[in-house]
Amino acid sequence: MKVCPKCGFVDRSHWRQNRWRTNVEFLKYLNYPEDIDENIKKSLLSGHPVELDKFHAYRISGEVIERVLRQDYEVGGMSAFHIPAEKHKQIDPFQKKF
């Protein structure tokens, strides 16, 4: 369960974070149809590339629906769905400072 610290919106759903892309969540809409608005799902399945609601932008990709924050989509457009996650660089424990 996620709670927005600003507005208090509670997200009780099966949306999962995409581990390879920043701020992209996805949902297998066939498994959890109750977690996606029916109008958004119908629009995406009928061929619209992106749908917006109050908080998120949605797009369909295969058997999943992806969402990003609406602000990210308004700034970056479709590229907001493709921002790669930052890679963590491992620190060598045997490295010495000179």
N, C-alpha and C positions, 0 to 999 in steps of 0.2 A: 504494500500500500504506500502510495506517495502523497505527500501533502505539500502544496505550494506555500512557501513561507510568506509570500506577499498577499495573496488573495484567499488562502485557505482551501483552495480546490482540492478535493480528495479523489485520487485515481485508484479505484479498486478494480483492477483488471489484470489481464494476462499479457500486457505489453512487456516486451523484453528489450534490453539494450543491445544494440549491435556492437560487438566487440571490436570490429575493424573500422567503424566510422563514428565520428563524434556526434553526439546528440541525436542519433537516429535510433528510433525504437521500432520494433516490428511485431506483428501479430499474425498467426495463421488463422485467417478469417473463416476457414471451413471448420476448424476445431472450436473456435470461440466466437460464434456469430453475435452473441449478446454484448460483446465488448466494443463493437463498432456501430456507429449510427447507421441505421438502415438506408437512409437517403444518401449518405456518403458512399456506402458500399455499392449501391445500385448505380450511382453516377460513375464511379471508378470502373465497375465491371462493364458499363456500356461504352467505355472508350475515352472518357475524359482523363487527361493526363494527371491533373492535380485537383484536389478539392480542399477547401478551407473551412474551418469552423472558428470559434472564438479564440482558441488557444493554439491549434496545430494546423499544419499542412499535411495532406495525405497523398500517397501515390501507391499504385499497385505494382508489384514486382513478382511475377510468377504466382506462387500460392500464398504469398504474404502481402499484407498491406503495411507500408512503412509510414512513419510520421516524424516530423521535425517541428520544432517550435515555429510558430507563425512569424515571429520577428526574424528568425534566421532565414526563412523562406523569402520574406519581403526584401531582405538585403541581398541575399545570394541567389535567389531564383532556384532553378533545378540543381545547381551545384551544391546547395545546402544539404542535399541527400547524399553527397559524395565526398564530404570532408573527411580525410583519413584521420584516424586516432593517432595521437602522439606515441612514439615508441619510447619505451623506457630503456635507457642505456645502463647495462649492468656495470657495477663498479668492481674492478678486479681486487679481491681482498689481499692479494700479494703485492700489489703495486706500492712502491715506496716513493716518498717524497725526498728530493735531494736538496 
